[in-house]
Amino acid sequence: MTYGYEMDVPAPIEFYDALHAAIGRHSDGRADGLLLHLGRATATGFQVIEIWESKDQCDRFNADVVGPALAELTGGLPPGEPTVEEFEPRGLVIPAAAIMSRRARPPPRSGSPWSPGRRGTARPPGRRPPARRPPRRTRGSPRTTSTG
């Protein structure tokens, strides 16, 4: 059965950024069973929403990866007492999946489900496609000049 939770943490969003990077180092960018992760700033700190294939996979990842990453950053003491609300997801649609972050990430490993060319192409927020170049002038085509 799928499992989800919403966690509100009374800590600065910069702590989330540092923890997210530490988790990436401890997990090699993999989280077996994770279907969705969303982190966002709130008025009181930050919020994390995750959907997992099962609660067991979530608990295992938290014990094996999140715990050591948190200990690395805080010496084992969390920055504030988070509030957690667990829920059973009723529907989840992810038409094209890719890891997106405000910070640059290393390229995905070969064979990763996030490898380029798998389902669509996602760009990090703020990135635009390259601008189109004007057509090249060919021989014999008229030149335009301005006078004045």
Stockholm file with secondary structure:
# STOCKHOLM 1.0

chainA/1-148         MTYGYEMDVPAPIEFYDALHAAIGRHSDGRADGLLLHLGRATATGFQVIEIWESKDQCDRFNADVVGPALAELTGGLPPGEPTVEEFEPRGLVIPAAAIMSRRARPPPRSGSPWSPGRRGTARPPGRRPPARRPPRRTRGSPRTTSTG
#=GR chainA/1-148 SS CCEEEEEEECSCHHHHHHHHHHHHHHHTTCCTTEEEEEEEEETTEEEEEEEESCHHHHHHHIIIIIHHHHHHHHTTCCSSCCEEEEECCSCCCCSSCCCCCSSCCCCCCTTCTTCTTSSSCCCCTTCCCCCCCCCCCCTTCCCCCCCC
#=GC SS_cons         CCEEEEEEECSCHHHHHHHHHHHHHHHTTCCTTEEEEEEEEETTEEEEEEEESCHHHHHHHIIIIIHHHHHHHHTTCCSSCCEEEEECCSCCCCSSCCCCCSSCCCCCCTTCTTCTTSSSCCCCTTCCCCCCCCCCCCTTCCCCCCCC
//
